[in-house]
Amino acid sequence: MAAPGRPLRDGLDRIVKADRGALVVVGDDPAVLSICSGGFLLDAEFSPQRLSELAKMDGAIILAADASRIARANVHLMPKASIPTTETGTRHRTAERVARSVDVPVLSVSAAMSVIAVYRNDQKHTLQPVGLMVDRSDRALATLQRFRSRFDVALSVLSTLEVEDTVSVGDVVRVLQSAEMIRRIADELAGHLVELGDEGRMVRMQLAELVEGVPATIRLVIRDYLRQPSNRGEVTAEAVDRALRQLSGLAADELIEGRRIADVLALPSSSDPYSGIEPRGYRLLNRLPRFSDTIVDRVVGRFASFQQVMRASLADLEQVEGVGVAKARMLKDGLSRLAEASILERYQ
């Protein structure tokens, strides 16, 4: 509600430009009213101009929960003095105590510093100028672009090596490193987009383009290489989610170093990036047209590794449930095309 382009932010910016301060509570439920004293009952439709004019008076302004109406103005807020606060100014101390005692957003505009702060429960966020947020977002997008290019190259190399049966631990780690960096930068940008509001339309479109397909691809990579105690059987969605959480929990230096990424997937000889490993085949088989996830799961479950699928005869493929003569031939033709593409990429 306080993002650029929204009426509430327009009203707050007017207060800042007028070098005034304000204390605004977004919510007028009984819990809020119980700590209010005095003031004027308005129940008027919200507008940025009205908010700015009412800020000329002392006391807090109480808005409806959706900020569509101004409920009260010139209100004296009386949260308990025993509620802890780290703020020093009277207005900011009151804002933090109200937010800690009542589950509503409280906004404080500093007249001296021209800063807008948002309090909610025990958290505080200072709104940044739009220009600064746009600059930060542009830098993050440029970094994201570099990691997306690195991810695409590493994934292309991995596909070639999977067809040739020469994948090493290091090849898988490089893909996951880039993917996790993409996720972290995208998460940071998502926070910027909330604060940018309507000003973040272009950033939002670029972000969607740069992360397109990455989450689904990484889940397939993890399904291909995550080693279970038996090293056989279906890799469940829960196991993939657990691996993703472990990757997201890695420190920055652990992510860069790479060894802990191999440990997350329980890859063999994680200390040796050149250790050879075999994919199950989920990712490459999902690239083939007209093959459902169910059929892919059955094929992988039947042959256990991608190389075994590559070497399987038509008769072997027909034995998989749901794969008849026609689909078996389509599968063999699709695998042949993957092999041809691998050779072309290797020697171009």
N, C-alpha and C positions, 0 to 999 in steps of 0.2 A: 504493500500500500504506500510505502514511502519511496518507491522507485521513481526515477524521472519519467515524466509523462502522466503520472497519476495526480488527481486533484490534491491529495494530501501533501505530496511533495511540492507541488506548486505553492500551496499555502505556506509551508515551512520555508521555502526559498524566499518568499516575500518577507517573512519575518527576519531572515538573515540579512537580506538587502537593506532592510530598514534599521539595522543595527539594534534590534531588540532581542530580548530573550523570551522563552515560553516554556511551559510545562504542559504537555498534552497526554491525556490518558485515553487510549482507544478501547472503550468498553464501559458500559454504564449499568452493569448488573448489580444486584444487591450487595455483593462483596465490595464493589468499588464505592457504592453510595454509603456504605457503613463507615468509611474512613473520610468522608467528605463533610465539610462544615461550611455553612454560609454560601455565598455566591448567588447567582441568578439562574433560575430555571428558564431555558430558552426553547428547547425542542424545535429548532429551526433547521431547515435544509442546509447541508454543508456547502460551502463554496470557499475557494482559496482567499477571496477578498474578505469574507467574514472572519475567517480564522486569523488573518493578519490584523484586522481591526480589533478583534477581541484580545489579541496579545498585547495591546497597549495597556490593558488593565493588569493589576497584580493578580496572583493566584493562578490556579490550573484551569485548563479547558478540558471538559469531558465530552468525548465523542461517542457515538454509537459503535457497536462492535465492528460494523462494516464501514465505518467512517462516512456514512451517508448523511448523518444528521449531527448537529451540535446540540448536545443535551444540556450542558451547564457551562457557565463561565464564571471567572472570578472566585473559584472555589479554593478553600483552604484544605489541603490534604493533611491528614493526621495519622500516618502509619506509626507503629510502635517504635519508640526510640531505641528499644533493645535490639532491633533488627540490625545485623552488622552491615556496614557499608565501607567501601574503600575510597569514596569520593570526599572532596573537601568543600566545594561550593554548596550553598544551601539548596539551590534548585536541583543539583545533581544528586545530592544526598537523598532528598525527598523522592526523586525519580527512582533511584535504585531500591530504596526501602519499599516503595509501593509495588515495584515489579517483583520483589522477593516475597511480599506478603499476599499479593493478589495475582492470579495467573492471567495478566493482560499486558499488552505492550505499552510501554511508557516512553514518550519522546521528550528529550530535553534539548532546547536550543540555547546555546551559550551566546549572550550578547557580547561578551568581551572577546571570545575566540572565534565567533561566527562558525561554530561547529554544531552539527546535529548528531545526537547520540540516541540510540535505540536500546532500551532495557527490556529484558524479558526473563523472568525468574532470576537466576544468578548469572545471566550472561549480558554482556554489553557489546554493542557494535557501533562504531563511529562511521557515519556515512561519508564516503569520499566524493570529491568533486567529479562531475561526469567526465571532464577532459582527462583527468588522471586515470579513471577506470578504463576509458577507451584506450589510452596508451598502454596500460598494463595488459589489456585483452589483446591488443595487436601484437605485443611482444610474445605473449603466450601462444597465440596462433602461429607465429613464425616458428617458434620452438616445436609446436605440435606438427607443423608441416615437415620439419626435418625428421622427426621420429617416425612419422607416417611413411616417408620415403625409405627410411632405413628398415622399417617393418616390411614394406612391400618387397624390397630386395631380398631380405632374409627369408621371407616366405617363399619367394620364387626359387631361391637356391635350395630350400628344404624340399620343395616339390620335386625338383630335379634329382636330388640325392635319394629321395624315397623311391623313385622309380628305379634308380640304379643300385639300390640297396647299399648305399655307402654313407648313411646318416651317422653322425657322431653326437655325443652329448652337447658339445659346443654349438652345433647347428641349431639344436632345439632351444638351448639357453638364449641364443641371440634373438630368436623370434619372441620368446617370452619377455626378455628384457625390454625390447622395443614396445611390445604390447602393454606392459605394465606402466611404462612411462607415458604412453598415450592415455591410458586410463587416468593416471594421476593428474596430468595436465588438463584433461577434459573435466575432471571433477573441480579443479580450481576455476576453470572457465565457467562452469555451471554456476558457481558462487558469484562470479562477476556478472553473469547475465541477470541474476535476481536483482542485483543492485543497480544494473543499468536500465532495467525496465524496457520501455519502448525504444530507448536509444541503442539497445543491443540486438536489433533485428538482423543486421548484417553479420555480426559476430555469431549469432545463433545459427544462421544458415551455413556459414563456413565451418563451424564446429560439427554440425550434423554431417556435412560432406566428408570431413577428415576422419571421423570415427566410424563411418558407415562400414558395416561388415566385420569390424575388428572383434567385438565381443563374441559373436557366433563362431568366428574362425578360431579364436583362442580356446573356446570350450572344446572344439574338435581336436585341436592340437593336444590339449590335456588328455582327452579321451584316448588319443593315439599312444601317448607315451607314459601316462601315469602307471606306475608299477604297483600292483597289489600283491599281497602275500602269496597268492597262488599263481600270479602273473597270467591268469586266464579268467574267463568269465566276463560278463558285462561290467563296464565302468559306469556306475550309477551317477545320476545327477547330483546326489548328495556328496559323492566323492569328488566330483568336479567342483562343486561349490566350496567344499572344504579346502581344496587346493587353491582356489582363487582367493579365499580369505587369507590363507597363509602367504600368498604372494603379495597381497595388499598390505600385510603386516610387516614385510621386510623393511629394514632401514635403508636409507639411500645408498650407503656404502655397500651393504649386502647385495642390493640390486645391481650395482655397477660391477661388483666383484664376480658375481655369477654363480659361485659355488653353492650358495644357499638355494638358488633357484633349482639346481639339479637335485638338491636334497628334498625339496618340497615334492618333487615328482618321484622320489626314491629311485632315481636313475642309477644304473650300475657304474661303479668307479667314478663317482661324482668329482673326485680330485683330479681325474684325467679327462680333459675336454675332448680328447680324441677317441674315447671309448665308443665302440660301435654299438648301435641299438637299432631295433626294428619297430616301425610303426604298425599299429593294428590296421590302419587303412580307412578310418572313419572320414577323415578330411578329404582325401582324394576321391573316394567313392561318392561323397556328397557333391562333388563337382560334376558328376555324370548326370545328364538330363533324364527326367522321367523315372527316377528311382527314389522311392519314398524313404523316410528315416527308418521305417520298420524293416524294409527289404535290406537296407544297408546294415542294420543291426544283425539281421539274420545271416547275411553273408560273412560279416566279421566274426560272428559267433561260431560259424561253421569252419572257417579257415584260420582264425586266430591271428594271422599276420598278413600284411599287404602283399608280401612276396609270394605267399602261398596262394592268395587270390590271383595274382598275376600268372602263376604257373598252372592254375587249375584248368582242366579241360572243360569243354562244353557239357559233357556228361556229368562232371562233378558239380558244375554250377546249377544244372537242372535239378539236382537233388535238394537244393535249398528250398525250403518252404516258400511258396509265392513266386518262385523264379521258374518260369516255364521255358520252352524252347526259344521263344521270341526274345524274352528278357535276357536269357543266357547269352544269346548271340549279340544283343545290344551291349551287354556288359563287356564281352570280349572285345567288341569293336571300340568301345569307349576306352578300355585299358590300352588298346593298341594306339589310339590317338594320343593318350597321355604319354606313352613311351616315345612316340615320334616327336611330340612337342618338347620332351625332355632333351632329345638329341639335338634338336634345332637350337634350343636355348644354350646348350653346352658349347656348341661350336660356332655360334654366330659372333 
